[in-house]
Amino acid sequence: MSQPTKSNRKLLIGLVLGSIGMFGFGFALVPLYDVLCDTLGINGKPQGTASSYEAVVVDKERTITIEFIAQVQGSMPWKFGPKVNRIQVHPGELTRTAFLAKNLSAKPLVGQAIPSVSPGQGAAYFNKTECFCFNQQPLAAKADAELPLIFYVDPDLPDSIKTLTLSYTLYDITDKQTAAIEQGAAR
């Protein structure tokens, strides 16, 4: 075999192995991200289902600041944000607030909000009894909605945590919703 052919073969094998390695690394990113976030205590994932509120002793001696942040994914034509940006709560106290959404487009859209609590260690103590993030949010063209959020902070929240930040990112899932309906109708 001539010298250029051997080097081409080595290059081709290297490129194929590199591509396979990158493809495998792409699949490993999600679990690695979760492990990294758990280890560093960032991007806390609150529970994905409603908690039941059982009367607990409200700690009136302690006040926790809850900050609300909202963002809309990419080019989704919605306005989305908290009714209030910051509130003070006592651990154990059931608190009601809301987020406001408005579909700015001329067609109906479906949104899904994904929550995150920061610092991550606080996510286990932030309990939602009702949240718009548990369900998809369809909005007609130019319509608006008030999206309820009812929560409480567990009194066992470590004393070192004085502020919890609840962040929502709203995603446009209209195409996924339409595809699921069409797939169901085809069966």
Helices and strands as residue ranges (DSSP letters): H 3-40, E 64-72, E 78-82, E 86-89, E 95-103, E 109-118, G 120-125, E 126-131, G 132-134, E 137-139, E 144-153, E 163-172, H 174-186
